[in-house]
Structures are given as structure tokens and as C-alpha cells.
């Protein structure tokens, strides 16, 4: 017997795929963590195929070939790789949506101001990226909608505001995840 679903669309399955920028997006206050938190409690049912795939890589592929240990990919290969990935992702289902993010033209002075290590996003830049992704989703004419604000809420008492309040409280403590006894172990002997 088929399980009955609650009213409204099932919870979207969103896939983030990319390089270390995507990996680090799941750290505290990162855009991936914030996106995940935003959609976490909308519905307990899951679809098999993703509703949205965010494809974000290029930093390593587009490096200056003279950069030490460069992993640069030739332009024709890079274009073909992106085309194949987009085609593969769009083949998941007719309801799978794709947002492709990419590095912009290089402005070394701006990069050093914007990125902590010259490659990865700072907390402020992560918030900007999250807001941009949320704006693209809100403006997209997708059916069913993936706009978080328009999706029915299964757990109305657990929302993004509560998660953000918890994250803000945690960031006020410089020793997140380290207890007093742990910090004693870290002191030089």
C-alpha cells in the first residue's frame, strides 16, 4: 500500500556539487549550511531525484597555468566538462533544476580583500552568495516552486529564525565545540 503524503509538495532534494568552495560552504555560517538549514524541516518526505542541483567549481580549473601545482584544465576540455555535467544533471528528471555558479574574471586586488585565502569565501561573502541563490530560486518560474517562503511548513515551530539564533549564539563563543577540559589539554605544558 502506498504511503499517504501530507498536503503540498515533498521536500526538495538539493545537491551542491563542486570543489573546496562547496565543501567549505558547510562550515558554520557558510552558504551551503545556511541553505541546508533553510530547507531542513519543510517536509519529512523525500524525492529520489534532486529538485535543484547547484554546480559550483572553476577555481582550480581556471588557474593560471604558471601557478605552482596548477590543476588548470584547457578551455576546450573545461567547456566540454561543463556541458557534459549540465546534460547529465538535466537528465535526472524533468523537475530537476540546475544553477551553475562560476568564478568571475580575475581582479587580484579584489580577490585578496574578498577571500580569506585568495580562493575560499569569507563568512560575509558566503552570506552574499546564499542571498543570491535564494533570490534566483525566488524569481525562478519553476513548478513546483522551490521558493522556501512559499512551501508549506510541516513543523511551524522550527524555522530558519530559530536556527539562525542558535548559530549566532554559538559564534559569540570563540571556543565552539571545545569544552573547558579540552581547552586545558590544548595549553602548552
MDTraj code that builds the backbone (N, CA, C; nanometers):
import mdtraj as md
import numpy as np

residues = "UNK UNK UNK UNK UNK UNK UNK UNK UNK UNK UNK UNK UNK UNK UNK UNK UNK UNK UNK UNK UNK UNK UNK UNK UNK UNK UNK UNK UNK UNK UNK UNK UNK UNK UNK UNK UNK UNK UNK UNK UNK UNK UNK UNK UNK UNK UNK UNK UNK UNK UNK UNK UNK UNK UNK UNK UNK UNK UNK UNK UNK UNK UNK UNK UNK UNK UNK UNK UNK UNK UNK UNK UNK UNK UNK UNK UNK UNK UNK UNK UNK UNK UNK UNK UNK UNK UNK UNK UNK UNK UNK UNK UNK UNK UNK UNK UNK UNK UNK UNK UNK UNK UNK UNK UNK UNK UNK UNK UNK UNK UNK UNK UNK UNK UNK UNK UNK UNK UNK UNK UNK UNK UNK UNK UNK UNK UNK UNK UNK UNK UNK UNK UNK UNK UNK UNK UNK UNK UNK UNK UNK UNK UNK UNK UNK UNK UNK UNK UNK UNK UNK UNK UNK UNK UNK UNK UNK UNK UNK UNK UNK UNK UNK UNK UNK UNK UNK UNK UNK UNK UNK UNK UNK UNK UNK UNK UNK UNK UNK UNK UNK UNK UNK UNK UNK UNK UNK UNK UNK".split()
xyz = np.array([
    [0.0840, -0.1180, 0.0000],
    [0.0000, 0.0000, 0.0000],
    [0.0885, 0.1244, 0.0000],
    [0.0553, 0.2213, -0.0830],
    [0.1338, 0.3426, -0.0958],
    [0.1127, 0.4319, 0.0262],
    [0.2237, 0.4875, 0.0776],
    [0.2162, 0.5771, 0.1925],
    [0.1483, 0.7079, 0.1523],
    [0.0567, 0.7566, 0.2362],
    [-0.0111, 0.8831, 0.2076],
    [0.0828, 0.9978, 0.2400],
    [0.0828, 1.0968, 0.1529],
    [0.1655, 1.2151, 0.1728],
    [0.0807, 1.3270, 0.2310],
    [0.1484, 1.4161, 0.3005],
    [0.0798, 1.5336, 0.3520],
    [0.0514, 1.6278, 0.2354],
    [-0.0360, 1.7234, 0.2561],
    [-0.0705, 1.8200, 0.1528],
    [0.0533, 1.9025, 0.1182],
    [0.0701, 1.9327, -0.0099],
    [0.1816, 2.0162, -0.0541],
    [0.2924, 1.9338, -0.1153],
    [0.3897, 2.0017, -0.1753],
    [0.4990, 1.9312, -0.2408],
    [0.5893, 1.8635, -0.1395],
    [0.6566, 1.7583, -0.1845],
    [0.7512, 1.6933, -0.0947],
    [0.8759, 1.7797, -0.0830],
    [0.9540, 1.7507, 0.0158],
    [1.0743, 1.8284, 0.0441],
    [1.1706, 1.8225, -0.0744],
    [1.2191, 1.9359, -0.1220],
    [1.3129, 1.9317, -0.2328],
    [1.4469, 1.8735, -0.1887],
    [1.5049, 1.7964, -0.2745],
    [1.6388, 1.7433, -0.2531],
    [1.7318, 1.8311, -0.3342],
    [1.8193, 1.9030, -0.2667],
    [1.9093, 1.9971, -0.3327],
    [2.0504, 1.9421, -0.3228],
    [2.1204, 1.9378, -0.4346],
    [2.2564, 1.8847, -0.4414],
    [2.3513, 2.0001, -0.4691],
    [2.4565, 2.0120, -0.3887],
    [2.5635, 2.1074, -0.4163],
    [2.6829, 2.0249, -0.4616],
    [2.7376, 2.0560, -0.5763],
    [2.8469, 1.9777, -0.6325],
    [2.9558, 2.0728, -0.6772],
    [3.0764, 2.0499, -0.6340],
    [3.1843, 2.1378, -0.6762],
    [3.3136, 2.1085, -0.6055],
    [3.3936, 2.2113, -0.5928],
    [3.5280, 2.1990, -0.5379],
    [3.5277, 2.2300, -0.3881],
    [3.6436, 2.2700, -0.3376],
    [3.6553, 2.3007, -0.1950],
    [3.5668, 2.4178, -0.1541],
    [3.5291, 2.5036, -0.2475],
    [3.4376, 2.6134, -0.2144],
    [3.3038, 2.5565, -0.1683],
    [3.2578, 2.4503, -0.2334],
    [3.1339, 2.3850, -0.1911],
    [3.1568, 2.3111, -0.0597],
    [3.2678, 2.2404, -0.0477],
    [3.2977, 2.1674, 0.0754],
    [3.2983, 2.2622, 0.1950],
    [3.3658, 2.3744, 0.1820],
    [3.3761, 2.4696, 0.2929],
    [3.2462, 2.5465, 0.3157],
    [3.1515, 2.5382, 0.2212],
    [3.0238, 2.6083, 0.2388],
    [2.9413, 2.5485, 0.3519],
    [2.9797, 2.4297, 0.3993],
    [2.9052, 2.3657, 0.5078],
    [2.9606, 2.4001, 0.6456],
    [3.0666, 2.4790, 0.6525],
    [3.1154, 2.5229, 0.7815],
    [3.0168, 2.6237, 0.8390],
    [3.0283, 2.6523, 0.9682],
    [2.9383, 2.7442, 1.0371],
    [2.9251, 2.8751, 0.9600],
    [2.8038, 2.9155, 0.9342],
    [2.7691, 3.0377, 0.8619],
    [2.7996, 3.0324, 0.7131],
    [2.8364, 2.9169, 0.6615],
    [2.8613, 2.9042, 0.5182],
    [2.7313, 2.9004, 0.4405],
    [2.7381, 2.9324, 0.3124],
    [2.6169, 2.9391, 0.2305],
    [2.5519, 2.8026, 0.2150],
    [2.6285, 2.6953, 0.2094],
    [2.5713, 2.5607, 0.1987],
    [2.4990, 2.5209, 0.3263],
    [2.5603, 2.5524, 0.4406],
    [2.4975, 2.5221, 0.5695],
    [2.3687, 2.6016, 0.5863],
    [2.3711, 2.7281, 0.5468],
    [2.2526, 2.8119, 0.5593],
    [2.1417, 2.7633, 0.4667],
    [2.1779, 2.7238, 0.3446],
    [2.0793, 2.6703, 0.2503],
    [2.0183, 2.5414, 0.3047],
    [2.1019, 2.4530, 0.3574],
    [2.0544, 2.3269, 0.4146],
    [1.9613, 2.3528, 0.5321],
    [2.0002, 2.4443, 0.6202],
    [1.9173, 2.4779, 0.7355],
    [1.7830, 2.5348, 0.6911],
    [1.7842, 2.6157, 0.5871],
    [1.6608, 2.6776, 0.5385],
    [1.5581, 2.5753, 0.4930],
    [1.6034, 2.4657, 0.4327],
    [1.5121, 2.3667, 0.3764],
    [1.4960, 2.2423, 0.4635],
    [1.5655, 2.2336, 0.5747],
    [1.5737, 2.1098, 0.6527],
    [1.4402, 2.0580, 0.7048],
    [1.3528, 2.1427, 0.7539],
    [1.2326, 2.0948, 0.8237],
    [1.1037, 2.1234, 0.7491],
    [1.1082, 2.1399, 0.6201],
    [0.9858, 2.1699, 0.5469],
    [0.8952, 2.0480, 0.5357],
    [0.9488, 1.9314, 0.5143],
    [0.8661, 1.8130, 0.4927],
    [0.9517, 1.6908, 0.5219],
    [0.8917, 1.5888, 0.5786],
    [0.9701, 1.4703, 0.6138],
    [0.9823, 1.3713, 0.4988],
    [0.9095, 1.3910, 0.3903],
    [0.9155, 1.3005, 0.2752],
    [1.0246, 1.3469, 0.1792],
    [1.0892, 1.2517, 0.1148],
    [1.1991, 1.2834, 0.0237],
    [1.1697, 1.2315, -0.1167],
    [1.2119, 1.3051, -0.2159],
    [1.2077, 1.2600, -0.3548],
    [1.3357, 1.1823, -0.3825],
    [1.3313, 1.0960, -0.4794],
    [1.4502, 1.0200, -0.5166],
    [1.5470, 1.1079, -0.5951],
    [1.4965, 1.1868, -0.6873],
    [1.5813, 1.2726, -0.7693],
    [1.5858, 1.4137, -0.7111],
    [1.6985, 1.4835, -0.7298],
    [1.7095, 1.6184, -0.6739],
    [1.6157, 1.7165, -0.7427],
    [1.5645, 1.8106, -0.6638],
    [1.4829, 1.9192, -0.7173],
    [1.5724, 2.0279, -0.7749],
    [1.6877, 2.0456, -0.7116],
    [1.7800, 2.1512, -0.7513],
    [1.9222, 2.1023, -0.7338],
    [2.0053, 2.1252, -0.8333],
    [2.1489, 2.0980, -0.8242],
    [2.2199, 2.2309, -0.8439],
    [2.3068, 2.2651, -0.7492],
    [2.3889, 2.3851, -0.7612],
    [2.5296, 2.3374, -0.7934],
    [2.5764, 2.3690, -0.9114],
    [2.7065, 2.3248, -0.9603],
    [2.8022, 2.4424, -0.9494],
    [2.9036, 2.4288, -0.8653],
    [2.9954, 2.5401, -0.8423],
    [3.1373, 2.4893, -0.8330],
    [3.2096, 2.5037, -0.9387],
    [3.3531, 2.4829, -0.9372],
    [3.4127, 2.5612, -1.0518],
    [3.5370, 2.5823, -1.0537],
    [3.6115, 2.6536, -1.1569],
    [3.7421, 2.7076, -1.1017],
    [3.7471, 2.7328, -0.9736],
    [3.8656, 2.7953, -0.9157],
    [3.9936, 2.7231, -0.9522],
    [3.9952, 2.5926, -0.9394],
    [4.1147, 2.5155, -0.9724],
    [4.1300, 2.5005, -1.1231],
    [4.0183, 2.4789, -1.1927],
    [4.0217, 2.4556, -1.3373],
    [4.0706, 2.5771, -1.4151],
    [4.0454, 2.6958, -1.3626],
    [4.0791, 2.8174, -1.4362],
    [4.2039, 2.8872, -1.3824],
    [4.2840, 2.8162, -1.3049],
    [4.4061, 2.8756, -1.2504],
    [4.5024, 2.9157, -1.3616],
    [4.5872, 3.0107, -1.3297],
    [4.6955, 3.0494, -1.4192],
    [4.7849, 2.9272, -1.4381],
    [4.8158, 2.8889, -1.5626],
    [4.8980, 2.7693, -1.5839],
    [5.0372, 2.7816, -1.5236],
    [5.0828, 2.9044, -1.4977],
    [5.2146, 2.9235, -1.4370],
    [5.2104, 2.9167, -1.2849],
    [5.0900, 2.9071, -1.2278],
    [5.0742, 2.8959, -1.0828],
    [5.1333, 2.7623, -1.0387],
    [5.2125, 2.7596, -0.9298],
    [5.2728, 2.6327, -0.8856],
    [5.1663, 2.5253, -0.8613],
    [5.1909, 2.4055, -0.9090],
    [5.0998, 2.2909, -0.8950],
    [4.9606, 2.3200, -0.9521],
    [4.9546, 2.3984, -1.0563],
    [4.8274, 2.4348, -1.1181],
    [4.7530, 2.3111, -1.1668],
    [4.6228, 2.3095, -1.1405],
    [4.5386, 2.1998, -1.1900],
    [4.4496, 2.2505, -1.3032],
    [4.4985, 2.3489, -1.3745],
    [4.4234, 2.4136, -1.4826],
    [4.3828, 2.3121, -1.5890],
    [4.2626, 2.3304, -1.6394],
    [4.2093, 2.2459, -1.7459],
    [4.2052, 2.3309, -1.8727],
    [4.2518, 2.2782, -1.9870],
    [4.2436, 2.3557, -2.1116],
    [4.0993, 2.3978, -2.1400],
    [4.0820, 2.5144, -2.2015],
    [3.9499, 2.5731, -2.2218],
    [3.8527, 2.4788, -2.2923],
    [3.8952, 2.4128, -2.3999],
    [3.8033, 2.3239, -2.4723],
    [3.7569, 2.2080, -2.3838],
    [3.8475, 2.1565, -2.2988],
    [3.8106, 2.0485, -2.2054],
    [3.7147, 2.1004, -2.0988],
    [3.7449, 2.2193, -2.0485],
    [3.6627, 2.2823, -1.9460],
    [3.5186, 2.2997, -1.9959],
    [3.5034, 2.3546, -2.1166],
    [3.3705, 2.3769, -2.1747],
    [3.2984, 2.2436, -2.1938],
    [3.3687, 2.1438, -2.2446],
    [3.3076, 2.0127, -2.2673],
    [3.2670, 1.9474, -2.1345],
    [3.3518, 1.9593, -2.0321],
    [3.3190, 1.9033, -1.8998],
    [3.1920, 1.9667, -1.8438],
    [3.1810, 2.0984, -1.8528],
    [3.0620, 2.1685, -1.8032],
    [2.9381, 2.1252, -1.8814],
    [2.9515, 2.1139, -2.0131],
    [2.8391, 2.0732, -2.0972],
    [2.7914, 1.9339, -2.0586],
    [2.8860, 1.8406, -2.0400],
    [2.8504, 1.7030, -2.0031],
    [2.7819, 1.6986, -1.8664],
    [2.8361, 1.7726, -1.7706],
    [2.7756, 1.7753, -1.6370],
    [2.6338, 1.8319, -1.6420],
    [2.6154, 1.9423, -1.7127],
    [2.4821, 2.0034, -1.7225],
    [2.3843, 1.9068, -1.7893],
    [2.4268, 1.8418, -1.8961],
    [2.3412, 1.7464, -1.9668],
    [2.3043, 1.6292, -1.8747],
    [2.4027, 1.5786, -1.8018],
    [2.3787, 1.4668, -1.7094],
    [2.2787, 1.5065, -1.5998],
    [2.3001, 1.6218, -1.5393],
    [2.2134, 1.6678, -1.4301],
    [2.0714, 1.6926, -1.4805],
    [2.0572, 1.7560, -1.5962],
    [1.9239, 1.7832, -1.6507],
    [1.8517, 1.6541, -1.6872],
    [1.9257, 1.5450, -1.7030],
    [1.8654, 1.4164, -1.7338],
    [1.8103, 1.3434, -1.6122],
    [1.8334, 1.3940, -1.4916],
    [1.7817, 1.3282, -1.3711],
    [1.6301, 1.3160, -1.3766],
    [1.5626, 1.4270, -1.4054],
    [1.4170, 1.4273, -1.4193],
    [1.3759, 1.5587, -1.4836],
    [1.2523, 1.5657, -1.5292],
    [1.2061, 1.6907, -1.5902],
    [1.1806, 1.7984, -1.4852],
    [1.1875, 1.7621, -1.3576],
    [1.1676, 1.8589, -1.2494],
    [1.2993, 1.9008, -1.1839],
    [1.4122, 1.8428, -1.2261],
    [1.5414, 1.8806, -1.1690],
    [1.5857, 2.0134, -1.2296],
    [1.6142, 2.1100, -1.1440],
    [1.6596, 2.2417, -1.1875],
    [1.8092, 2.2523, -1.1617],
    [1.8764, 2.3356, -1.2405],
    [2.0217, 2.3489, -1.2320],
    [2.0587, 2.4960, -1.2227],
    [2.1398, 2.5289, -1.1229],
    [2.2015, 2.6613, -1.1134],
    [2.3515, 2.6375, -1.1240],
    [2.4144, 2.6993, -1.2238],
    [2.5586, 2.6850, -1.2427],
    [2.6255, 2.8137, -1.1966],
    [2.7134, 2.8009, -1.0981],
    [2.7896, 2.9146, -1.0482],
    [2.9312, 2.9029, -1.1026],
    [2.9978, 3.0151, -1.1166],
    [3.1314, 3.0136, -1.1741],
    [3.2121, 3.1281, -1.1163],
    [3.3435, 3.1137, -1.1219],
    [3.4293, 3.2242, -1.0814],
    [3.4196, 3.3319, -1.1879],
    [3.4390, 3.4544, -1.1463],
    [3.4329, 3.5648, -1.2418],
    [3.5737, 3.5986, -1.2894],
    [3.5816, 3.6957, -1.3765],
    [3.7121, 3.7409, -1.4241],
    [3.7978, 3.7804, -1.3042],
    [3.9262, 3.7629, -1.3158],
    [4.0174, 3.7810, -1.2026],
    [4.0517, 3.9280, -1.1816],
    [4.0292, 3.9733, -1.0596],
    [4.0743, 4.1032, -1.0121],
    [4.1497, 4.0709, -0.8837],
    [4.2825, 4.0551, -0.8944],
    [4.3614, 4.0050, -0.7817],
    [4.3462, 4.0894, -0.6562],
    [4.3406, 4.2217, -0.6706],
    [4.3259, 4.3086, -0.5539],
    [4.1934, 4.2815, -0.4828],
    [4.0860, 4.2696, -0.5599],
    [3.9543, 4.2418, -0.5026],
    [3.9499, 4.1024, -0.4409],
    [4.0128, 4.0063, -0.5053],
    [4.0147, 3.8695, -0.4522],
    [4.0772, 3.8667, -0.3135],
    [4.1887, 3.9362, -0.2963],
    [4.2557, 3.9342, -0.1666],
    [4.1720, 4.0016, -0.0585],
    [4.0906, 4.1019, -0.0960],
    [4.0014, 4.1657, 0.0010],
    [3.8818, 4.0765, 0.0320],
    [3.8327, 4.0073, -0.0694],
    [3.7084, 3.9320, -0.0594],
    [3.7272, 3.7947, 0.0024],
    [3.8306, 3.7256, -0.0372],
    [3.8511, 3.5877, 0.0053],
    [3.9626, 3.5815, 0.1078],
    [3.9405, 3.5028, 0.2127],
    [4.0377, 3.4926, 0.3201],
    [4.1721, 3.4387, 0.2763],
    [4.1729, 3.3378, 0.1909],
    [4.2990, 3.2774, 0.1495],
    [4.3233, 3.2933, -0.0001],
    [4.2482, 3.3803, -0.0638],
    [4.2633, 3.4007, -0.2064],
    [4.1811, 3.3043, -0.2896],
    [4.1114, 3.2089, -0.2266],
    [4.0343, 3.1098, -0.3017],
    [3.8952, 3.0882, -0.2426],
    [3.8837, 3.0810, -0.1099],
    [3.7582, 3.0405, -0.0458],
    [3.6833, 3.1601, 0.0118],
    [3.5525, 3.1442, 0.0258],
    [3.4655, 3.2528, 0.0702],
    [3.4778, 3.2818, 0.2190],
    [3.4697, 3.4108, 0.2533],
    [3.4610, 3.4513, 0.3927],
    [3.3152, 3.4366, 0.4362],
    [3.2879, 3.4559, 0.5645],
    [3.1502, 3.4478, 0.6145],
    [3.0626, 3.5513, 0.5443],
    [3.1139, 3.6742, 0.5279],
    [3.0353, 3.7792, 0.4632],
    [3.0053, 3.7428, 0.3175],
    [3.1046, 3.6925, 0.2455],
    [3.0839, 3.6548, 0.1056],
    [2.9915, 3.5344, 0.0945],
    [2.9998, 3.4441, 0.1914],
    [2.9107, 3.3283, 0.1930],
    [2.7660, 3.3739, 0.2078],
    [2.7430, 3.4739, 0.2926],
    [2.6072, 3.5275, 0.3094],
    [2.5585, 3.5914, 0.1797],
    [2.6454, 3.6647, 0.1119],
    [2.6080, 3.7266, -0.0158],
    [2.5694, 3.6190, -0.1165],
    [2.6491, 3.5119, -0.1253],
    [2.6193, 3.4043, -0.2195],
    [2.4880, 3.3354, -0.1840],
    [2.4659, 3.3070, -0.0556],
    [2.3395, 3.2461, -0.0131],
    [2.2214, 3.3340, -0.0537],
    [2.2321, 3.4649, -0.0280],
    [2.1236, 3.5571, -0.0630],
    [2.0984, 3.5589, -0.2136],
    [2.2053, 3.5516, -0.2934],
    [2.1901, 3.5495, -0.4401],
    [2.1202, 3.4214, -0.4851],
    [2.1610, 3.3065, -0.4295],
    [2.0981, 3.1788, -0.4651],
    [1.9502, 3.1816, -0.4274],
    [1.9210, 3.2293, -0.3060],
    [1.7823, 3.2379, -0.2605],
    [1.7009, 3.3283, -0.3532],
    [1.7619, 3.4385, -0.4007],
    [1.6943, 3.5305, -0.4914],
    [1.6663, 3.4644, -0.6267],
    [1.7626, 3.3883, -0.6793],
    [1.7423, 3.3169, -0.8063],
    [1.6268, 3.2182, -0.7919],
    [1.6252, 3.1437, -0.6808],
    [1.5183, 3.0459, -0.6571],
    [1.3832, 3.1162, -0.6466],
    [1.3788, 3.2286, -0.5749],
    [1.2535, 3.3037, -0.5556],
    [1.1995, 3.3558, -0.6892],
    [1.2882, 3.4027, -0.7774],
    [1.2457, 3.4612, -0.9049],
    [1.2178, 3.3566, -1.0126],
    [1.2680, 3.2348, -0.9947],
    [1.2505, 3.1308, -1.0968],
    [1.1038, 3.0902, -1.1073],
    [1.0606, 3.0655, -1.2271],
    [0.9219, 3.0245, -1.2518],
    [0.9183, 2.8723, -1.2621],
    [0.9515, 2.8051, -1.1531],
    [0.9587, 2.6593, -1.1512],
    [0.8319, 2.6017, -1.0907],
    [0.7885, 2.4900, -1.1455],
    [0.6716, 2.4203, -1.0926],
    [0.7115, 2.2772, -1.0608],
    [0.7047, 2.2317, -0.9375],
    [0.6602, 2.3100, -0.8225],
    [0.7669, 2.4109, -0.7816],
    [0.7252, 2.5121, -0.7105],
    [0.8182, 2.6152, -0.6666],
    [0.9190, 2.5577, -0.5673],
    [1.0397, 2.6110, -0.5704],
    [1.1400, 2.5769, -0.4695],
    [1.1632, 2.6951, -0.3756],
    [1.0790, 2.7974, -0.3878],
    [1.0883, 2.9143, -0.3010],
    [1.0509, 2.8720, -0.1592],
    [1.1465, 2.8786, -0.0693],
    [1.1289, 2.8325, 0.0681],
    [1.0093, 2.9000, 0.1339],
    [0.9907, 3.0282, 0.1083],
    [0.8814, 3.1029, 0.1716],
    [0.7432, 3.0579, 0.1241],
    [0.7345, 2.9942, 0.0076],
    [0.6053, 2.9518, -0.0470],
    [0.5753, 2.8049, -0.0205],
    [0.6703, 2.7324, 0.0361],
    [0.6486, 2.5905, 0.0634],
    [0.5731, 2.5745, 0.1942],
    [0.4833, 2.4748, 0.2020],
    [0.4123, 2.4526, 0.3282],
    [0.5095, 2.4058, 0.4357],
    [0.4851, 2.4494, 0.5565],
    [0.5727, 2.4135, 0.6669],
    [0.5090, 2.3041, 0.7500],
    [0.5785, 2.1916, 0.7601],
    [0.5280, 2.0798, 0.8391],
    [0.5507, 2.1042, 0.9878],
    [0.6640, 2.1628, 1.0194],
    [0.6982, 2.1893, 1.1591],
    [0.7064, 2.3399, 1.1773],
    [0.5943, 2.4043, 1.1978],
    [0.5884, 2.5506, 1.2021],
    [0.6706, 2.6096, 1.3160],
    [0.6893, 2.5338, 1.4227],
    [0.7619, 2.5877, 1.5376],
    [0.9132, 2.5779, 1.5211],
    [0.9600, 2.5118, 1.4168],
    [1.1040, 2.5007, 1.3927],
    [1.1315, 2.5694, 1.2604],
    [1.1855, 2.6891, 1.2663],
    [1.2085, 2.7640, 1.1435],
    [1.3500, 2.8148, 1.1338],
    [1.3777, 2.8821, 1.0245],
    [1.5110, 2.9354, 0.9990],
    [1.5517, 3.0343, 1.1068],
    [1.4567, 3.1131, 1.1590],
    [1.4919, 3.2113, 1.2609],
    [1.5514, 3.1441, 1.3834],
    [1.4923, 3.0305, 1.4246],
    [1.5445, 2.9603, 1.5403],
    [1.6859, 2.9100, 1.5119],
    [1.7081, 2.8547, 1.3920],
    [1.8408, 2.8041, 1.3576],
    [1.9428, 2.9171, 1.3530],
    [1.9049, 3.0310, 1.2961],
    [1.9964, 3.1439, 1.2901],
    [2.0287, 3.1959, 1.4291],
    [1.9272, 3.2013, 1.5166],
    [1.9516, 3.2456, 1.6535],
    [2.0511, 3.1527, 1.7226],
    [2.0361, 3.0211, 1.6995],
    [2.1285, 2.9250, 1.7600],
    [2.2695, 2.9441, 1.7046],
    [2.2827, 2.9666, 1.5738],
    [2.4148, 2.9851, 1.5138],
    [2.4796, 3.1131, 1.5641],
    [2.4009, 3.2204, 1.5755],
    [2.4554, 3.3464, 1.6249],
    [2.5044, 3.3299, 1.7676],
    [2.4257, 3.2603, 1.8508],
    [2.4657, 3.2370, 1.9891],
    [2.5963, 3.1581, 1.9939],
    [2.6085, 3.0566, 1.9076],
    [2.7299, 2.9750, 1.9060],
    [2.8519, 3.0551, 1.8629],
    [2.8352, 3.1486, 1.7699],
    [2.9503, 3.2244, 1.7214],
    [2.9988, 3.3262, 1.8228],
    [2.9164, 3.3569, 1.9234],
    [2.9593, 3.4503, 2.0268],
    [3.0667, 3.3880, 2.1153],
    [3.0733, 3.2552, 2.1188],
    [3.1730, 3.1852, 2.1979],
    [3.2881, 3.1468, 2.1062],
    [3.4065, 3.1976, 2.1358],
    [3.5228, 3.1723, 2.0496],
    [3.5699, 3.0278, 2.0563],
    [3.5225, 2.9514, 2.1553],
    [3.5686, 2.8128, 2.1701],
    [3.4574, 2.7160, 2.1342],
    [3.3947, 2.7359, 2.0200],
    [3.2846, 2.6499, 1.9762],
    [3.3323, 2.5056, 1.9689],
    [3.2611, 2.4180, 2.0364],
    [3.2924, 2.2760, 2.0314],
    [3.4072, 2.2338, 2.1207],
    [3.4678, 2.3264, 2.1940],
    [3.5782, 2.2913, 2.2831],
    [3.5329, 2.3175, 2.4258],
    [3.5329, 2.2135, 2.5066],
    [3.4928, 2.2282, 2.6461],
    [3.6096, 2.2828, 2.7271],
    [3.5819, 2.3210, 2.8529],
    [3.6887, 2.3703, 2.9394],
    [3.7982, 2.2661, 2.9569],
    [3.7587, 2.1387, 2.9725],
    [3.8602, 2.0348, 2.9902],
    [3.9420, 2.0164, 2.8624],
    [3.8771, 2.0293, 2.7456],
    [3.9508, 2.0203, 2.6189],
    [4.0514, 2.1336, 2.6077],
    [4.0100, 2.2544, 2.6481],
    [4.0997, 2.3685, 2.6340],
    [4.2206, 2.3545, 2.7258],
    [4.2042, 2.2856, 2.8391],
    [4.3185, 2.2603, 2.9268],
    [4.4213, 2.1727, 2.8561],
    [4.3710, 2.0746, 2.7780],
    [4.4609, 1.9848, 2.7051],
    [4.5374, 2.0576, 2.5954],
    [4.4846, 2.1685, 2.5472],
    [4.5471, 2.2409, 2.4377],
    [4.6550, 2.3376, 2.4847],
    [4.6583, 2.3661, 2.6148],
    [4.7571, 2.4604, 2.6665],
    [4.8957, 2.3961, 2.6658],
    [4.9996, 2.4768, 2.6345],
    [5.1361, 2.4219, 2.6347],
    [5.1744, 2.3724, 2.7741],
    [5.2451, 2.2632, 2.7794],
    [5.2874, 2.2046, 2.9076],
    [5.4151, 2.2680, 2.9569],
])
top = md.Topology()
chain = top.add_chain()
for i, resn in enumerate(residues, 1):
    res = top.add_residue(resn, chain, resSeq=i)
    for name in ("N", "CA", "C"):
        top.add_atom(name, md.element.get_by_symbol(name[0]), res)
traj = md.Trajectory(xyz[None], top)
